[in-house]
Amino acid sequence: MIKKLFISIILSYTSVVFAQQQDSISSNKVLKEVIISNYHINDSLLNAPASISVLSSAELQRNNNSNIAASFNTIAGVFMQSGAINTNRISIRGIGARTPYGTNKIRAFYGSIPLTSGDSETTIEDIDIEILDQAEIIKGPLSSIYGAGLGGAIVLKPKLAIEKGSRAAISTTHGSYGLTKNTVSYNMNKKKGSLNLSYHTLDIDGYRENSAYNREGITLAGELFRKQNSKMTYFGNYTYLKAYIPSSIDEDTFNNNPKAAAPTWKASKGYEQYDSYMGGLSYDWHAASWLKNSTSVFINSKKNYEPRPFNILTQNTTAWGARTQFFGNLKLSGIKTEFITGLEYFNDGFKGGTFVNQYEDNNGNGTLQGDRITGTRQKRNFINAFAQLRLQLSGKFEIQAGVNYNKTRFELENTYPLQSVSSENYSYKDIWSPQLSLLFKPSKLQTIYASVSRGFSMPAIEETLTANGSINPNIKPENGYNIEAGSKLYLLDRKLYTEVTLYHMQIKDLLVAQRVGDDQYIGVNAGKTLHQGIEAAINYRLTINRLAITPYASASIGNYEFKEFLNNGVDYSGNKLTGVPSKKISTGFTLQTNFGFYLSSDYYYVDNIPLNDANSAYSKSYNLLNAKTGYRFNLFKGFTSHFSAGINNITNTHYAGMILVNATGVNGAQPRYYYPGQPVNYYINISFSYIF
């Protein structure tokens, strides 16, 4: 039935397209060159000797505007698992795949504000997709600019007003399982500055038991004091979240009753709830014709309350810091030279603890807070000093070199129980991370490059602790060298873009999270992993009279394995790396007309995934198919309307949207590896905007 519906949509849509008589599409017959953010020493994707993928605002909104995972999974080498909107894991080239919950070993920024905590955790899912102008995913440890992050970095670019005057917009999305998202925004752009104000709500009843989700957010951003050579950018965001947690389930439940929540999470009505604040200022100015500077300061805080079956976690987190970066452009001995040099300081800490959850004595009403169990204070700060140099030896050859210096310190104070009060501090050794790239341009629209870089990832504070809560000074950061070669080519008069990358990376001092309690993990440096593979992407633009068709395809094939891995006396050397598929494919297209109708579709293939280090269990491979169609039109001058509808998982595939690696069963129970993905689901979106 679903397949017939999808085919009928395509046929009816195509007949509508060819029945219209309008002017042909002629304004954009080629693929545009992609401009990247000013974090880089290069200004375009083509000139960057690195594997960087860029998602535009339109690509980020190819789905239902509530979850960014579908867009990220179109990128070769990037795998974003989503057990729920608030339960995600991003891995890049297999790095970060073994994290039990959430994302680490990847640094993320919203503009100039770090989204990665001092505890190495990265959360991007709270940022409303509709206020993003662009997302960049930097694959591999380009640590000369970004610091700690073996997997790479994610840079989210805020959407700022570009049209002169004012724009008001409203958008509403409704879909399966109670999906309701509403967004209201106002943008103003004048000569001296701009204002961007957005408010959104997102509510979902949830496909599974105990999975209701509610989020509200307000965002303020813009520019002030614009002059020819300077400007100030400001940003502020508040988010309220309350999301119930169904947790993972065992294989029998996954196959026979995937809507079910884990029994203890259902009984306790477990959830997470927090208020989050984030703000920052950035000042850009030209000190001279050849030198400019960008300096930013930021602060963010989060007050978190999370009842789980085994306890209730409370955390109050505050982070602040600053970053300054100088850009230079000059000639040395006739060689065009560009450089970036700068300094970043980050300070992060939280105060929190755990309490008894007496839900079993609460007459079926869920969580009931009892006595305090633990109390903890943690602080972490680091300094990143970085420099990068670009030497354009000729019109065809250039060299880039960079280095990053990192110094990290942290403090731990146990404040409860009183008989266990203690205070410790620790400082890691200085870490130097070099990077070198060679670039050759056979023509202005073709690039071939090779690079070598060293990366590192700091352990979370919990991973540095022993089972009794004291600091383990023997824990080391993970580190490794990445060797990479690739090509980026525009062909067929810029109608075709291809990109191919080969990489080889060995990570040593592999950090393994060992579970020693319901809510306690300790870290162990247990060996080495190998990450190597090939990534390919292709984009094409074809125009036929009134139509523009833009197909794409991306694929990644990797060999991810434990090179040396001895854990708890068991030798896993030679086994496949847990939590990452060896093959991932994404392909799709966008069909546009010059009278407003469009159609897009995406297909995903994900190979089977090792669920544990012993490779004794695997999740099954799966295929997903999504489609979306819409119509944009102007009712009158300045007033734009947009109607769209989409279907996700058209073939109603049963699959795991996320897995919990190395899950263990308690008292003989099956391990709870699986977070079920949603079956076939639908959504519609209506939006209006008015420029005045």
C-alpha positions as CSV (number, residue, x, y, z in Angstrom):
1,M,0.0,0.0,0.0
2,I,2.8,2.4,1.0
3,K,4.8,1.6,-2.2
4,K,1.7,2.2,-4.4
5,L,1.0,5.5,-2.6
6,F,4.6,6.7,-3.1
7,I,4.5,5.7,-6.9
8,S,1.2,7.6,-7.3
9,I,2.7,10.7,-5.7
10,I,5.6,10.7,-8.1
11,L,3.4,10.1,-11.2
12,S,0.9,12.7,-10.2
13,Y,3.6,15.2,-9.3
14,T,5.4,14.6,-12.7
15,S,2.2,15.1,-14.6
16,V,1.7,18.4,-12.8
17,V,5.2,19.5,-13.6
18,F,4.9,18.9,-17.3
19,A,1.4,20.3,-17.6
20,Q,2.6,23.8,-16.5
21,Q,3.7,26.4,-19.1
22,Q,6.2,28.8,-17.5
23,D,9.6,30.2,-18.3
24,S,12.5,27.7,-18.3
25,I,15.0,27.4,-15.4
26,S,18.0,29.3,-16.7
27,S,19.4,31.3,-13.8
28,N,21.4,28.5,-12.2
29,K,22.5,25.6,-14.5
30,V,25.6,24.7,-12.6
31,L,26.6,23.7,-9.1
32,K,27.7,26.6,-7.0
33,E,31.1,26.6,-5.3
34,V,30.6,26.1,-1.6
35,I,31.9,28.8,0.8
36,I,33.0,27.6,4.2
37,S,33.1,29.5,7.5
38,N,35.9,31.8,8.5
39,Y,37.2,29.3,11.1
40,H,39.3,28.0,8.2
41,I,42.3,29.5,6.5
42,N,40.6,28.8,3.2
43,D,37.5,30.5,1.9
44,S,36.0,27.6,-0.1
45,L,35.5,23.9,0.1
46,L,37.4,23.3,-3.1
47,N,40.6,25.0,-1.8
48,A,40.6,23.2,1.6
49,P,43.1,20.3,1.7
50,A,40.8,18.4,4.0
51,S,37.6,16.3,4.0
52,I,34.9,18.8,4.8
53,S,31.2,18.3,4.1
54,V,28.7,21.2,4.1
55,L,24.9,21.1,4.5
56,S,23.0,24.1,3.4
57,S,19.8,25.4,5.2
58,A,17.7,23.7,2.5
59,E,19.6,20.4,3.0
60,L,19.1,20.6,6.8
61,Q,15.4,21.0,6.2
62,R,14.9,18.1,3.8
63,N,13.0,16.2,6.5
64,N,10.5,17.2,9.2
65,N,12.5,20.0,10.8
66,S,12.6,18.2,14.1
67,N,15.7,15.9,13.9
68,I,19.0,16.7,12.2
69,A,20.1,13.0,12.0
70,A,18.5,12.4,8.5
71,S,20.6,15.2,7.0
72,F,23.8,14.2,8.7
73,N,23.5,10.6,7.5
74,T,23.6,11.8,3.8
75,I,27.3,12.5,4.4
76,A,30.0,9.8,3.7
77,G,31.8,8.7,6.9
78,V,29.3,10.3,9.3
79,F,26.9,8.1,11.2
80,M,24.3,9.7,13.5
81,Q,22.2,7.2,15.5
82,S,19.0,8.5,17.0
83,G,17.2,6.5,19.6
84,A,15.0,9.6,20.3
85,I,15.4,13.3,19.6
86,N,17.3,13.7,22.9
87,T,19.2,10.4,22.6
88,N,21.8,10.5,19.8
89,R,25.3,9.4,19.0
90,I,27.5,10.9,16.2
91,S,30.5,9.0,15.1
92,I,32.9,10.1,12.3
93,R,35.0,7.4,10.6
94,G,34.2,5.1,13.5
95,I,35.5,7.4,16.1
96,G,33.1,7.9,19.0
97,A,31.1,4.7,18.1
98,R,31.9,3.0,21.4
99,T,30.5,5.8,23.6
100,P,27.8,4.2,25.7
101,Y,25.5,7.3,25.6
102,G,25.7,10.5,23.6
103,T,28.6,11.9,21.5
104,N,32.2,12.6,22.4
105,K,35.6,12.8,20.7
106,I,34.0,15.4,18.4
107,R,34.1,19.2,19.0
108,A,31.1,21.3,18.0
109,F,30.5,25.0,17.8
110,Y,27.5,27.2,17.3
111,G,29.1,30.1,15.6
112,S,32.0,30.9,17.9
113,I,30.4,29.3,21.0
114,P,31.5,25.7,21.9
115,L,28.7,23.2,22.2
116,T,31.1,20.6,23.6
117,S,31.3,20.6,27.4
118,G,34.5,20.4,29.4
119,D,33.5,16.8,30.1
120,S,34.0,16.1,26.4
121,E,30.2,15.6,25.6
122,T,28.7,17.2,22.5
123,T,25.0,18.0,22.2
124,I,23.7,19.6,19.0
125,E,20.1,18.3,19.0
126,D,18.8,21.2,21.1
127,I,19.6,23.7,18.4
128,D,16.5,24.4,16.2
129,I,17.1,23.3,12.6
130,E,15.1,26.3,11.3
131,I,17.6,28.9,12.7
132,L,20.6,27.3,11.0
133,D,22.1,28.7,7.9
134,Q,24.7,26.0,7.4
135,A,26.4,23.0,9.0
136,E,30.0,22.0,8.4
137,I,31.4,18.6,9.3
138,I,35.1,18.4,9.4
139,K,36.2,14.8,9.2
140,G,39.5,13.9,10.9
141,P,41.7,15.5,13.5
142,L,42.4,19.0,12.1
143,S,43.5,19.9,15.6
144,S,45.6,22.9,14.6
145,I,42.4,24.9,14.7
146,Y,39.8,23.0,16.7
147,G,41.8,21.3,19.5
148,A,40.6,18.1,21.1
149,G,38.6,16.0,18.8
150,L,39.9,12.8,17.2
151,G,36.8,12.4,15.0
152,G,36.7,16.0,13.8
153,A,34.5,19.0,14.4
154,I,31.0,20.3,13.6
155,V,30.4,24.0,13.0
156,L,26.8,25.2,13.0
157,K,26.4,28.6,11.4
158,P,23.5,30.8,12.7
159,K,21.0,32.2,10.2
160,L,21.3,36.0,10.1
161,A,19.1,38.5,8.2
162,I,20.5,39.3,4.7
163,E,17.6,41.2,3.1
164,K,17.3,44.9,3.7
165,G,14.2,45.7,5.8
166,S,12.2,43.3,8.0
167,R,10.8,39.8,7.7
168,A,8.2,38.0,9.8
169,A,7.7,34.3,9.4
170,I,5.6,31.5,10.9
171,S,5.9,27.8,10.4
172,T,4.0,24.8,11.7
173,T,4.7,21.1,11.3
174,H,2.4,18.2,12.3
175,G,3.1,14.5,12.0
176,S,2.8,11.0,13.2
177,Y,3.0,10.1,16.9
178,G,1.9,13.5,18.0
179,L,4.6,15.5,16.3
180,T,3.8,19.3,16.6
181,K,6.4,21.9,15.9
182,N,5.7,25.7,15.7
183,T,8.2,28.4,14.9
184,V,7.7,32.2,14.9
185,S,10.6,34.5,13.8
186,Y,11.3,38.1,13.1
187,N,14.4,39.4,11.3
188,M,15.5,43.0,10.7
189,N,18.5,44.2,8.7
190,K,19.6,47.8,8.6
191,K,22.9,49.5,7.6
192,K,24.3,49.6,11.2
193,G,23.1,46.2,12.4
194,S,20.6,43.3,12.3
195,L,18.2,41.5,14.6
196,N,17.1,37.9,14.5
197,L,14.5,36.7,17.0
198,S,13.0,33.2,16.9
199,Y,10.8,31.2,19.2
200,H,9.9,27.5,18.7
201,T,8.0,24.7,20.5
202,L,8.4,21.0,19.7
203,D,6.0,18.4,21.2
204,I,6.0,14.7,20.4
205,D,3.8,12.0,22.1
206,G,6.3,9.4,21.0
207,Y,6.2,6.1,19.1
208,R,7.3,4.2,22.2
209,E,6.0,4.0,25.8
210,N,7.4,6.7,28.1
211,S,8.9,8.7,25.2
212,A,6.9,12.0,25.2
213,Y,9.1,15.0,24.4
214,N,8.6,18.7,25.0
215,R,11.0,21.5,24.1
216,E,10.7,25.3,24.0
217,G,13.4,27.7,22.8
218,I,14.0,31.3,22.1
219,T,17.0,32.6,20.2
220,L,18.3,36.1,19.7
221,A,21.2,36.9,17.3
222,G,22.4,39.6,15.0
223,E,25.1,42.2,14.4
224,L,25.8,45.7,15.9
225,F,28.1,48.6,15.2
226,R,28.6,47.7,11.6
227,K,31.4,49.7,9.9
228,Q,33.5,49.2,6.8
229,N,36.2,47.4,8.8
230,S,34.4,46.1,11.9
231,K,31.3,44.7,13.4
232,M,30.0,43.0,16.6
233,T,28.0,39.8,16.5
234,Y,25.8,38.8,19.4
235,F,23.9,35.6,20.3
236,G,21.7,34.3,23.0
237,N,19.6,31.2,23.4
238,Y,17.3,29.7,26.1
239,T,16.0,26.1,25.9
240,Y,13.6,24.3,28.2
241,L,13.4,20.5,27.8
242,K,11.5,17.7,29.3
243,A,11.9,14.4,27.6
244,Y,10.8,11.0,28.9
245,I,13.3,8.1,28.4
246,P,12.1,4.7,27.2
247,S,15.7,3.4,27.2
248,S,17.0,0.4,25.3
249,I,15.3,-3.0,25.1
250,D,16.4,-6.6,24.5
251,E,16.2,-8.5,21.2
252,D,13.0,-10.3,21.9
253,T,11.2,-7.1,22.9
254,F,12.7,-5.3,19.9
255,N,11.4,-7.9,17.5
256,N,8.0,-8.5,19.1
257,N,7.0,-5.3,20.9
258,P,9.2,-2.4,19.8
259,K,6.9,0.2,21.3
260,A,7.7,-1.0,24.8
261,A,9.9,0.9,27.1
262,A,12.4,-0.9,29.4
263,P,10.3,-2.1,32.3
264,T,12.1,-0.2,35.1
265,W,12.1,3.0,33.0
266,K,8.4,2.7,32.4
267,A,7.7,2.0,36.1
268,S,9.8,5.0,37.3
269,K,8.6,7.2,34.5
270,G,12.2,8.2,34.0
271,Y,12.9,11.5,32.2
272,E,15.4,14.3,31.8
273,Q,14.5,18.0,32.4
274,Y,16.6,21.0,32.1
275,D,16.8,24.8,31.5
276,S,19.8,25.8,29.4
277,Y,21.1,29.3,28.7
278,M,23.8,30.2,26.2
279,G,25.2,33.5,25.0
280,G,28.1,35.2,23.4
281,L,29.7,38.2,21.8
282,S,32.1,38.3,18.9
283,Y,34.0,41.3,17.5
284,D,35.6,41.3,14.1
285,W,37.9,44.1,12.9
286,H,40.6,44.9,10.4
287,A,43.7,46.0,12.2
288,A,45.4,46.6,8.9
289,S,44.9,45.9,5.2
290,W,46.7,42.6,5.7
291,L,45.5,41.7,9.2
292,K,42.2,41.1,10.8
293,N,41.1,39.7,14.2
294,S,38.0,37.9,15.5
295,T,37.6,37.8,19.3
296,S,34.7,36.2,21.1
297,V,33.5,35.5,24.6
298,F,30.8,33.1,25.7
299,I,28.9,31.7,28.7
300,N,26.4,28.9,29.0
301,S,24.7,27.1,31.9
302,K,22.4,24.2,32.4
303,K,20.3,23.1,35.3
304,N,19.5,19.4,34.9
305,Y,17.2,17.0,36.8
306,E,17.2,13.4,35.6
307,P,15.2,10.7,37.5
308,R,16.4,7.2,36.5
309,P,15.3,3.8,37.9
310,F,18.5,3.4,39.9
311,N,18.8,7.0,41.2
312,I,18.0,10.7,40.5
313,L,20.8,12.8,39.0
314,T,21.0,16.5,39.5
315,Q,23.6,18.8,37.9
316,N,24.1,22.5,37.7
317,T,26.7,23.3,35.0
318,T,28.4,26.6,34.1
319,A,30.9,27.1,31.3
320,W,32.6,30.3,30.1
321,G,35.6,31.1,27.9
322,A,37.1,33.2,25.2
323,R,38.7,32.8,21.8
324,T,40.8,35.2,19.8
325,Q,42.0,34.5,16.2
326,F,44.2,36.6,13.9
327,F,44.1,36.2,10.1
328,G,47.0,37.5,8.0
329,N,47.5,37.8,4.3
330,L,50.8,39.0,2.9
331,K,53.7,38.1,0.6
332,L,57.0,36.6,1.8
333,S,59.8,36.6,-0.8
334,G,57.2,36.8,-3.5
335,I,55.1,33.9,-2.1
336,K,51.5,34.6,-1.2
337,T,51.2,33.7,2.4
338,E,48.2,33.4,4.7
339,F,48.2,32.6,8.4
340,I,45.9,32.0,11.4
341,T,47.1,32.2,14.9
342,G,45.1,32.3,18.1
343,L,44.3,31.3,21.6
344,E,41.2,29.6,23.2
345,Y,40.4,29.4,26.9
346,F,37.6,27.2,28.3
347,N,36.4,26.8,31.8
348,D,33.7,24.3,32.7
349,G,32.3,23.0,36.0
350,F,29.3,21.5,37.6
351,K,27.9,20.9,41.0
352,G,25.5,18.0,41.5
353,G,24.8,14.6,43.0
354,T,22.5,11.7,43.2
355,F,19.4,10.8,45.3
356,V,17.5,7.7,46.0
357,N,14.5,7.1,43.6
358,Q,11.7,5.7,45.6
359,Y,9.4,5.1,42.6
360,E,8.5,1.6,43.8
361,D,6.9,3.0,46.9
362,N,5.0,5.8,45.0
363,N,1.8,3.9,44.1
364,G,2.5,3.7,40.4
365,N,3.1,7.5,40.1
366,G,6.7,7.2,39.1
367,T,9.6,9.1,40.5
368,L,9.8,10.1,44.1
369,Q,13.0,11.7,45.4
370,G,14.5,10.2,48.6
371,D,17.7,10.7,50.5
372,R,20.9,12.0,49.0
373,I,23.4,9.3,47.9
374,T,26.4,11.4,46.6
375,G,27.5,15.0,46.1
376,T,30.2,16.1,43.7
377,R,31.8,19.2,42.4
378,Q,33.9,19.1,39.2
379,K,35.9,21.7,37.3
380,R,37.9,21.5,34.1
381,N,39.8,24.2,32.2
382,F,42.1,24.1,29.2
383,I,44.1,26.3,26.9
384,N,44.4,25.8,23.2
385,A,47.0,27.8,21.4
386,F,47.0,27.2,17.6
387,A,48.6,28.4,14.4
388,Q,48.2,27.6,10.7
389,L,50.2,28.7,7.7
390,R,49.3,28.6,4.0
391,L,52.0,29.1,1.4
392,Q,50.8,29.4,-2.2
393,L,54.0,28.4,-4.0
394,S,52.4,28.8,-7.4
395,G,49.0,28.8,-9.1
396,K,49.0,25.0,-8.8
397,F,50.9,24.1,-5.7
398,E,50.5,25.1,-2.0
399,I,51.5,23.9,1.4
400,Q,49.6,24.2,4.7
401,A,51.1,23.5,8.1
402,G,49.7,24.0,11.6
403,V,50.2,23.1,15.2
404,N,48.0,23.1,18.3
405,Y,49.1,23.2,21.9
406,N,46.8,22.0,24.7
407,K,47.0,22.1,28.4
408,T,44.2,20.7,30.4
409,R,43.6,20.6,34.2
410,F,40.7,19.4,36.3
411,E,39.5,19.3,39.9
412,L,37.3,16.9,41.7
413,E,35.6,17.3,45.0
414,N,33.4,14.7,46.7
415,T,31.1,16.5,49.1
416,Y,28.8,13.6,50.2
417,P,28.6,11.3,52.0
418,L,30.5,13.2,54.7
419,Q,32.7,10.3,55.6
420,S,34.0,10.2,52.1
421,V,34.7,14.0,51.6
422,S,37.8,14.5,49.5
423,S,39.4,17.0,47.1
424,E,41.8,16.2,44.2
425,N,43.2,17.9,41.2
426,Y,45.1,16.7,38.2
427,S,46.9,18.1,35.2
428,Y,47.6,16.3,31.9
429,K,50.9,16.6,30.2
430,D,51.3,19.2,27.5
431,I,49.9,18.0,24.1
432,W,51.4,19.1,20.8
433,S,49.4,18.3,17.7
434,P,51.0,19.1,14.3
435,Q,49.3,19.1,10.8
436,L,50.8,19.2,7.3
437,S,49.0,19.3,4.0
438,L,50.1,19.5,0.3
439,L,47.7,20.7,-2.4
440,F,47.9,20.5,-6.2
441,K,45.4,22.2,-8.5
442,P,45.5,20.9,-12.1
443,S,42.9,23.6,-12.8
444,K,40.9,26.2,-11.0
445,L,38.1,23.7,-10.5
446,Q,40.1,20.7,-9.5
447,T,42.1,19.9,-6.3
448,I,44.2,17.0,-5.2
449,Y,45.6,16.9,-1.7
450,A,47.4,14.8,0.9
451,S,47.7,15.5,4.6
452,V,48.9,14.1,7.9
453,S,47.7,15.3,11.3
454,R,47.8,14.3,14.9
455,G,44.6,14.3,17.0
456,F,43.7,13.7,20.6
457,S,40.6,13.3,22.8
458,M,40.5,14.0,26.5
459,P,38.7,11.4,28.7
460,A,35.6,12.5,30.5
461,I,36.2,13.2,34.2
462,E,34.3,10.0,35.1
463,E,36.7,8.0,32.9
464,T,39.6,9.2,35.0
465,L,38.2,7.9,38.2
466,T,38.7,4.6,40.0
467,A,35.7,2.5,41.3
468,N,36.0,4.2,44.7
469,G,35.8,7.7,43.1
470,S,39.4,8.8,43.3
471,I,41.5,10.1,40.4
472,N,43.4,7.5,38.4
473,P,46.6,9.3,37.3
474,N,47.5,6.5,34.9
475,I,44.6,7.4,32.5
476,K,45.9,9.0,29.3
477,P,44.1,10.9,26.5
478,E,43.5,8.9,23.3
479,N,45.7,10.0,20.4
480,G,46.7,9.1,16.9
481,Y,47.9,10.2,13.5
482,N,45.6,10.5,10.5
483,I,47.0,10.1,7.0
484,E,44.7,11.2,4.2
485,A,44.6,11.8,0.5
486,G,41.8,13.0,-1.7
487,S,40.5,14.8,-4.7
488,K,37.7,17.4,-5.3
489,L,36.7,17.9,-9.0
490,Y,34.2,20.0,-10.8
491,L,33.5,18.4,-14.2
492,L,31.2,18.9,-17.2
493,D,31.2,22.7,-17.1
494,R,30.5,22.6,-13.3
495,K,27.4,20.5,-13.6
496,L,29.2,17.5,-11.8
497,Y,31.1,17.6,-8.5
498,T,33.0,14.5,-7.2
499,E,35.0,14.0,-4.1
500,V,37.0,10.9,-3.1
501,T,39.0,10.5,0.1
502,L,41.2,7.7,1.4
503,Y,42.3,7.8,5.1
504,H,44.3,5.7,7.5
505,M,44.4,6.3,11.2
506,Q,45.6,4.4,14.2
507,I,44.5,5.4,17.7
508,K,46.5,4.3,20.7
509,D,45.7,4.5,24.4
510,L,42.1,3.5,23.5
511,L,39.7,4.5,26.3
512,V,37.3,1.8,27.3
513,A,34.3,2.6,29.5
514,Q,33.8,-0.3,32.0
515,R,30.5,-0.5,33.8
516,V,31.0,-1.0,37.5
517,G,27.5,-0.1,38.6
518,D,24.0,1.0,37.3
519,D,25.3,4.5,36.9
520,Q,29.0,4.2,37.2
521,Y,31.7,3.7,34.5
522,I,35.4,3.8,34.9
523,G,38.0,4.3,32.1
524,V,40.8,2.0,31.1
525,N,43.5,2.6,28.4
526,A,43.2,-0.8,26.8
527,G,44.9,-0.8,23.4
528,K,44.8,0.4,19.8
529,T,42.2,0.7,17.1
530,L,42.6,0.9,13.3
531,H,40.4,3.2,11.2
532,Q,40.9,3.2,7.5
533,G,38.6,3.4,4.5
534,I,37.4,5.2,1.4
535,E,34.7,7.9,1.1
536,A,33.1,9.1,-2.1
537,A,30.5,11.7,-2.9
538,I,29.0,12.9,-6.2
539,N,26.5,15.7,-7.0
540,Y,25.1,16.5,-10.4
541,R,22.8,19.3,-11.7
542,L,20.7,18.8,-14.8
543,T,18.4,21.4,-16.2
544,I,15.7,20.5,-18.7
545,N,13.5,23.5,-19.7
546,R,11.4,24.1,-16.6
547,L,13.0,21.4,-14.5
548,A,16.2,21.2,-12.4
549,I,17.2,17.8,-11.2
550,T,20.0,17.4,-8.6
551,P,20.9,13.8,-7.8
552,Y,23.5,13.0,-5.2
553,A,25.2,9.9,-3.9
554,S,27.7,9.2,-1.1
555,A,29.3,6.1,0.2
556,S,31.8,5.0,2.8
557,I,33.6,1.7,3.1
558,G,35.7,1.2,6.1
559,N,37.8,-1.2,8.0
560,Y,37.4,-0.5,11.7
561,E,39.0,-3.0,14.0
562,F,40.8,-3.5,17.3
563,K,44.5,-3.6,16.5
564,E,45.5,-4.4,20.1
565,F,42.8,-4.8,22.7
566,L,43.1,-6.6,26.0
567,N,40.3,-5.9,28.4
568,N,39.6,-7.7,31.7
569,G,41.9,-10.5,30.7
570,V,40.1,-11.1,27.3
571,D,42.0,-10.4,24.1
572,Y,39.8,-8.8,21.4
573,S,42.6,-8.0,19.0
574,G,41.6,-8.4,15.4
575,N,37.8,-8.0,16.2
576,K,35.7,-5.5,14.4
577,L,35.2,-2.2,16.2
578,T,32.0,-2.0,18.2
579,G,29.1,0.3,17.2
580,V,30.0,1.2,13.6
581,P,28.9,-0.2,10.2
582,S,31.7,-1.0,7.7
583,K,29.5,0.2,4.8
584,K,27.1,3.1,4.6
585,I,25.4,4.4,1.4
586,S,23.1,7.4,0.9
587,T,21.6,8.5,-2.4
588,G,18.8,10.7,-3.5
589,F,17.6,13.6,-5.6
590,T,15.8,16.9,-5.6
591,L,13.6,17.9,-8.5
592,Q,12.6,21.6,-8.7
593,T,10.5,23.6,-11.1
594,N,10.5,27.3,-11.7
595,F,6.9,27.7,-10.6
596,G,7.5,26.5,-7.0
597,F,6.9,22.7,-7.0
598,Y,9.6,20.4,-5.8
599,L,10.2,16.8,-4.9
600,S,13.0,15.2,-3.0
601,S,13.8,11.7,-1.9
602,D,16.6,10.0,0.1
603,Y,17.7,6.3,0.3
604,Y,19.9,5.0,3.1
605,Y,21.7,1.7,3.5
606,V,23.4,0.8,6.7
607,D,25.5,-2.4,7.1
608,N,25.2,-4.7,10.1
609,I,26.9,-3.4,13.3
610,P,28.9,-5.3,16.0
611,L,27.0,-4.9,19.3
612,N,29.8,-6.0,21.6
613,D,33.6,-6.2,21.6
614,A,33.5,-10.0,21.3
615,N,31.6,-9.6,18.0
616,S,29.2,-12.3,19.3
617,A,26.1,-10.2,18.4
618,Y,25.3,-7.9,15.4
619,S,22.4,-5.6,14.6
620,K,20.9,-6.3,11.2
621,S,21.6,-4.2,8.1
622,Y,18.7,-2.1,6.9
623,N,17.4,0.1,4.1
624,L,15.4,3.3,4.6
625,L,13.5,5.4,2.0
626,N,12.2,8.9,2.7
627,A,10.4,11.4,0.4
628,K,9.1,14.9,0.5
629,T,7.2,17.2,-1.8
630,G,6.2,20.8,-1.6
631,Y,5.1,24.0,-3.3
632,R,6.4,27.6,-2.8
633,F,4.5,30.6,-4.2
634,N,3.9,34.3,-3.6
635,L,0.4,35.5,-2.8
636,F,1.5,39.1,-3.4
637,K,4.7,41.1,-3.4
638,G,6.8,40.2,-0.3
639,F,4.4,37.5,1.0
640,T,5.8,33.9,0.5
641,S,3.9,30.7,1.2
642,H,5.3,27.2,1.5
643,F,3.4,23.9,1.8
644,S,5.1,20.5,2.1
645,A,4.5,16.9,3.1
646,G,6.7,13.9,3.6
647,I,6.9,10.2,4.4
648,N,9.7,8.7,6.3
649,N,10.6,5.0,6.2
650,I,8.2,4.4,3.3
651,T,8.9,0.7,3.2
652,N,8.1,0.3,7.0
653,T,11.5,-1.2,7.7
654,H,12.0,-2.6,11.2
655,Y,15.5,-1.4,12.3
656,A,17.5,-0.2,15.2
657,G,17.7,3.6,15.2
658,M,20.4,3.4,17.8
659,I,22.2,0.7,19.7
660,L,23.7,0.5,23.2
661,V,27.2,-0.9,22.8
662,N,28.4,-3.6,25.1
663,A,25.1,-3.8,27.0
664,T,24.9,-6.4,29.7
665,G,22.0,-8.5,31.1
666,V,21.3,-8.5,34.8
667,N,20.4,-11.7,36.7
668,G,20.4,-13.7,33.4
669,A,18.3,-11.3,31.4
670,Q,19.1,-10.6,27.8
671,P,21.3,-7.6,27.1
672,R,19.3,-4.4,26.2
673,Y,21.1,-3.4,22.9
674,Y,18.3,-1.9,20.9
675,Y,16.6,1.5,20.5
676,P,13.9,0.8,17.8
677,G,13.6,3.2,14.9
678,Q,10.3,4.7,13.9
679,P,8.1,2.7,11.4
680,V,6.5,4.5,8.5
681,N,5.5,8.0,9.6
682,Y,4.1,11.2,7.9
683,Y,4.3,14.9,8.3
684,I,3.1,18.1,6.8
685,N,4.5,21.7,7.1
686,I,2.9,25.1,6.3
687,S,4.9,28.3,6.5
688,F,4.4,31.9,5.6
689,S,6.8,34.8,5.5
690,Y,6.4,38.5,4.8
691,I,9.1,41.1,3.9
692,F,8.3,44.7,4.7
